[in-house]
């Protein structure tokens, strides 16, 4: 009788596979219960931290034309600024350019995503990006956005963000930031002032103070505490902000930079602006003897050269633009 209850090899194998399948089924059920649901809407939403970028303190844009650094002069870091370019030249950014840049990233549409790994980074040219955008918020949060190649087959682009661990395949940006150059980014004006944030302004000839504006309770006083007419002070600042450069000095050779630094080391005038954003000094000196042998443009002779405290970028200003050097505190009473 016992031989009728002895299982055959085939029966044993079937029973074994049944146990295996049962175990796999229970394992899969347990694994599935611990796997969160994937929110496709979240995956394909804009990975750029849009809320963070509504107020930006500093922007560094790097593309094939170079590195451009902008500083927000607004104390609340509102996008309308005004914005001052501090590299490679000391110039006022075009009034709407920063908003256009930020807006372009606020409407990113993601098509797909890929692992952030060396092979993909190289394949999508993110190791040699066409555009890099570094952003800093008032809370000192920093983001780096890199744009790789544009796929001509499906007209898509590839993007990485320092705060994310994915590569995003997106629609191309609405503006071609990778090809923007200096004239597209800045005005010919040299100063971006914000009266709301300004605390004081000082003008020196050599080391002698010519005049000083100091804000106290929304009123302006001079270095002696005498009350000044707000309308006259504000009108002066409007004229100061309207000062334009006659030429932008680019691609200077080391010896030309040395020459300009030597000229500015004994600057004729120094403009010091103190605001909620910080302190910035601007130096002005007339180019006289020696300028004709420096390799600078011929029109540089007789012009004033201007630079900020880093003395690494320079602009030329016609002397007729600098009549504010002649004003005194008595003109504002």
C-alpha positions as CSV (number, residue, x, y, z in Angstrom):
1,X,0.0,0.0,0.0
2,X,2.8,2.4,0.8
3,X,4.0,2.6,-2.7
4,X,0.7,4.2,-3.8
5,X,1.4,7.1,-1.5
6,X,5.0,7.6,-2.5
7,X,5.2,10.8,-4.5
8,X,6.7,10.6,-8.0
9,X,9.5,12.9,-9.1
10,X,7.1,15.0,-11.2
11,X,4.7,15.4,-8.3
12,X,7.6,16.5,-6.1
13,X,8.8,19.1,-8.7
14,X,5.2,20.5,-9.1
15,X,4.8,20.8,-5.3
16,X,8.3,22.5,-5.1
17,X,7.4,25.0,-7.8
18,X,4.1,25.7,-6.1
19,X,5.9,26.6,-2.9
20,X,8.3,28.8,-4.8
21,X,5.5,30.7,-6.5
22,X,3.6,31.1,-3.3
23,X,6.7,32.5,-1.6
24,X,7.4,34.9,-4.5
25,X,3.8,36.0,-4.5
26,X,3.9,36.8,-0.8
27,X,7.2,38.6,-1.2
28,X,5.9,40.7,-4.1
29,X,2.8,41.6,-2.0
30,X,4.9,42.7,0.9
31,X,7.3,44.6,-1.3
32,X,4.5,46.4,-3.1
33,X,3.0,47.5,0.2
34,X,6.2,49.2,1.1
35,X,6.7,51.0,-2.3
36,X,5.2,54.5,-2.4
37,X,2.9,55.4,-5.2
38,X,4.6,57.3,-8.0
39,X,3.1,60.8,-8.6
40,X,3.7,61.3,-12.3
41,X,2.5,64.9,-12.1
42,X,5.2,65.6,-9.5
43,X,7.9,63.8,-11.6
44,X,7.1,65.8,-14.7
45,X,6.6,69.2,-12.9
46,X,9.1,71.9,-13.0
47,X,12.1,70.8,-10.9
48,X,13.4,74.4,-10.6
49,X,12.6,75.8,-7.1
50,X,10.2,78.4,-8.4
51,X,9.3,79.8,-5.0
52,X,13.0,80.4,-4.2
53,X,13.7,82.2,-7.4
54,X,11.1,84.9,-7.0
55,X,13.7,86.8,-5.0
56,X,17.3,86.5,-6.0
57,X,20.4,88.3,-4.7
58,X,23.1,87.4,-7.2
59,X,23.3,85.7,-10.6
60,X,26.3,84.3,-12.4
61,X,25.7,83.4,-16.1
62,X,28.3,81.5,-18.0
63,X,28.1,80.8,-21.7
64,X,30.3,80.8,-24.8
65,X,30.8,84.6,-24.5
66,X,32.2,84.5,-21.0
67,X,31.1,84.9,-17.4
68,X,28.6,87.6,-16.4
69,X,27.9,88.4,-12.8
70,X,24.9,90.5,-11.6
71,X,24.2,91.9,-8.2
72,X,20.7,92.9,-7.1
73,X,20.7,96.4,-5.5
74,X,17.2,96.0,-4.1
75,X,17.3,95.3,-0.3
76,X,14.4,92.8,-0.6
77,X,16.0,91.1,-3.6
78,X,13.0,91.7,-5.7
79,X,13.6,90.7,-9.4
80,X,12.9,94.2,-10.7
81,X,16.2,95.3,-9.0
82,X,17.7,97.4,-10.4
83,X,20.6,95.1,-11.2
84,X,24.2,96.0,-11.4
85,X,26.6,93.9,-13.5
86,X,29.8,93.6,-11.6
87,X,31.7,91.3,-14.0
88,X,33.2,91.5,-16.5
89,X,32.3,95.2,-16.7
90,X,30.7,97.6,-14.2
91,X,27.5,98.4,-16.0
92,X,23.8,98.5,-15.3
93,X,21.9,95.4,-16.4
94,X,19.0,96.0,-18.8
95,X,15.9,96.6,-16.8
96,X,14.0,93.5,-18.0
97,X,16.8,91.0,-18.7
98,X,17.0,89.4,-15.2
99,X,13.2,88.9,-15.1
100,X,13.3,87.3,-18.6
101,X,16.1,84.9,-17.4
102,X,14.2,83.8,-14.3
103,X,10.9,83.6,-16.1
104,X,12.4,81.3,-18.7
105,X,13.2,78.8,-15.9
106,X,9.9,79.2,-14.2
107,X,8.0,77.7,-17.1
108,X,10.2,74.6,-17.6
109,X,8.3,71.6,-19.0
110,X,9.9,68.2,-18.3
111,X,9.5,65.5,-21.0
112,X,11.6,62.8,-19.4
113,X,14.3,62.2,-16.9
114,X,17.5,60.2,-16.7
115,X,20.0,59.1,-14.0
116,X,22.6,61.6,-13.0
117,X,25.6,59.3,-13.8
118,X,28.9,59.9,-15.6
119,X,27.8,58.3,-18.9
120,X,24.7,60.4,-19.1
121,X,26.5,63.5,-18.0
122,X,28.9,63.1,-20.9
123,X,26.3,62.0,-23.4
124,X,24.1,65.0,-22.8
125,X,27.1,67.4,-22.7
126,X,26.5,68.4,-19.1
127,X,30.2,68.1,-18.4
128,X,30.7,70.8,-20.9
129,X,27.4,72.8,-20.7
130,X,26.3,75.4,-23.2
131,X,25.0,77.5,-20.3
132,X,25.5,77.5,-16.5
133,X,23.4,79.6,-14.2
134,X,24.4,80.1,-10.6
135,X,21.8,81.7,-8.4
136,X,22.0,82.9,-4.8
137,X,18.9,83.8,-2.7
138,X,18.8,86.3,0.2
139,X,18.7,83.2,2.5
140,X,22.2,82.3,1.1
141,X,20.7,79.3,-0.7
142,X,22.7,78.5,-3.9
143,X,21.6,76.7,-7.0
144,X,23.5,75.7,-10.1
145,X,21.6,75.0,-13.2
146,X,23.4,73.5,-16.2
147,X,22.1,73.2,-19.7
148,X,23.5,70.6,-22.0
149,X,23.0,69.9,-25.7
150,X,19.8,70.5,-27.7
151,X,18.6,67.4,-29.4
152,X,17.7,68.5,-33.0
153,X,15.6,65.4,-33.7
154,X,12.9,66.1,-31.2
155,X,13.9,69.7,-30.3
156,X,14.5,68.9,-26.6
157,X,17.3,70.0,-24.2
158,X,18.9,68.5,-21.1
159,X,19.2,70.2,-17.8
160,X,20.7,69.4,-14.3
161,X,20.2,71.2,-11.0
162,X,22.6,71.1,-8.1
163,X,19.8,70.3,-5.7
164,X,18.4,67.3,-7.8
165,X,19.8,63.9,-8.6
166,X,18.3,63.6,-12.0
167,X,19.0,64.8,-15.5
168,X,15.9,66.4,-17.0
169,X,14.9,66.3,-20.7
170,X,13.0,69.5,-21.3
171,X,11.6,71.8,-23.9
172,X,14.3,74.3,-24.9
173,X,14.3,77.6,-23.1
174,X,12.3,80.4,-24.5
175,X,15.4,82.6,-24.8
176,X,18.8,81.6,-26.1
177,X,20.8,82.5,-23.1
178,X,23.7,80.3,-24.3
179,X,24.4,82.9,-27.0
180,X,23.7,86.2,-25.0
181,X,26.7,88.6,-25.1
182,X,27.5,91.8,-23.2
183,X,25.4,94.2,-25.4
184,X,22.3,92.0,-24.9
185,X,22.7,92.0,-21.1
186,X,23.6,95.6,-20.2
187,X,22.8,99.2,-20.8
188,X,25.4,101.9,-21.5
189,X,24.7,103.3,-18.1
190,X,27.2,102.5,-15.5
191,X,25.4,102.7,-12.1
192,X,22.3,100.8,-10.8
193,X,21.1,102.8,-7.8
194,X,18.2,102.0,-5.5
195,X,17.2,105.0,-3.4
196,X,15.0,102.7,-1.1
197,X,18.1,100.9,0.1
198,X,20.6,103.7,0.1
199,X,21.9,104.9,3.4
200,X,24.5,107.4,2.4
201,X,26.7,108.6,-0.5
202,X,30.1,110.3,-0.3
203,X,32.2,112.0,-3.0
204,X,36.0,112.5,-2.5
205,X,38.5,114.4,-4.6
206,X,41.8,112.6,-3.8
207,X,41.3,112.0,-0.1
208,X,39.3,115.1,0.6
209,X,35.5,114.8,1.2
210,X,33.6,117.1,-1.2
211,X,30.1,116.3,0.1
212,X,28.1,113.6,1.8
213,X,24.4,112.7,1.7
214,X,23.1,110.8,4.7
215,X,19.6,109.5,5.1
216,X,17.9,110.0,8.5
217,X,14.2,109.0,8.9
218,X,13.6,109.3,5.1
219,X,15.2,112.8,5.1
220,X,18.6,113.7,3.6
221,X,21.2,115.7,5.5
222,X,24.8,116.6,4.7
223,X,28.0,115.8,6.5
224,X,27.3,118.6,9.0
225,X,23.8,117.5,9.7
226,X,22.2,120.3,7.7
227,X,18.8,119.3,6.2
228,X,18.8,119.0,2.4
229,X,15.9,119.2,0.0
230,X,14.7,115.7,-0.8
231,X,13.6,116.7,-4.3
232,X,17.0,118.1,-5.2
233,X,18.8,115.0,-3.8
234,X,16.6,112.6,-5.7
235,X,17.1,114.6,-8.9
236,X,20.8,114.4,-8.4
237,X,20.6,110.6,-8.0
238,X,18.6,110.4,-11.2
239,X,21.3,112.3,-13.0
240,X,24.0,110.1,-11.4
241,X,22.2,106.9,-12.6
242,X,21.9,108.4,-16.1
243,X,25.7,108.6,-16.5
244,X,26.7,106.5,-19.5
245,X,29.9,104.9,-20.7
246,X,31.4,106.0,-24.0
247,X,33.3,102.7,-24.4
248,X,33.6,99.3,-22.8
249,X,37.1,98.1,-22.4
250,X,37.2,94.4,-23.2
251,X,39.9,91.8,-23.8
252,X,42.5,93.9,-22.2
253,X,46.1,92.7,-22.1
254,X,47.9,92.4,-18.7
255,X,50.0,95.4,-19.4
256,X,47.0,97.5,-20.3
257,X,45.3,96.4,-17.0
258,X,48.4,97.3,-15.1
259,X,48.5,100.7,-16.8
260,X,44.8,101.4,-15.8
261,X,45.4,100.2,-12.3
262,X,48.3,102.6,-12.0
263,X,46.2,105.5,-13.2
264,X,43.4,104.6,-10.7
265,X,45.8,104.1,-7.8
266,X,45.9,107.9,-7.5
267,X,42.2,108.3,-8.6
268,X,41.0,111.9,-9.1
269,X,37.5,111.1,-7.6
270,X,36.0,108.3,-5.4
271,X,32.3,107.8,-5.1
272,X,31.3,105.7,-2.1
273,X,27.8,104.3,-1.9
274,X,26.5,102.7,1.3
275,X,23.3,100.8,1.2
276,X,21.4,97.9,2.8
277,X,23.1,95.7,0.2
278,X,26.6,96.7,1.3
279,X,29.4,99.2,0.5
280,X,30.7,99.9,-2.9
281,X,33.4,102.3,-4.1
282,X,33.8,103.6,-7.6
283,X,37.0,105.2,-8.8
284,X,37.4,107.8,-11.6
285,X,40.6,109.1,-13.1
286,X,41.4,111.0,-16.3
287,X,43.6,109.4,-18.9
288,X,46.3,111.8,-19.7
289,X,49.9,111.3,-20.7
290,X,50.9,107.7,-21.4
291,X,47.5,106.6,-22.5
292,X,48.5,107.0,-26.2
293,X,51.3,104.4,-25.7
294,X,49.1,101.9,-23.7
295,X,47.4,100.3,-26.7
296,X,44.1,101.6,-25.5
297,X,41.7,103.1,-28.1
298,X,42.6,106.6,-29.3
299,X,39.3,108.0,-27.9
300,X,40.5,107.0,-24.4
301,X,42.9,109.9,-24.2
302,X,41.1,112.7,-22.4
303,X,38.3,110.5,-21.1
304,X,37.8,109.3,-17.6
305,X,38.3,105.6,-16.8
306,X,36.0,104.2,-14.1
307,X,36.4,101.0,-12.0
308,X,35.0,99.5,-8.8
309,X,37.2,98.5,-5.9
310,X,38.3,95.2,-7.5
311,X,39.8,97.3,-10.4
312,X,39.4,94.3,-12.7
313,X,36.9,95.8,-15.2
314,X,37.0,99.3,-16.7
315,X,34.7,101.6,-18.7
316,X,35.5,104.9,-20.3
317,X,33.3,107.9,-19.6
318,X,33.3,111.3,-21.4
319,X,34.1,114.2,-19.1
320,X,30.8,115.9,-20.0
321,X,29.0,113.0,-18.2
322,X,30.7,113.8,-14.9
323,X,29.5,117.3,-14.1
324,X,28.3,116.0,-10.7
325,X,31.9,116.2,-9.6
326,X,31.4,120.0,-9.4
327,X,28.3,120.0,-7.1
328,X,28.5,120.8,-3.4
329,X,26.2,120.4,-0.4
330,X,25.0,124.0,-0.7
331,X,23.4,123.1,-4.1
332,X,20.9,120.9,-2.3
333,X,19.5,123.3,0.3
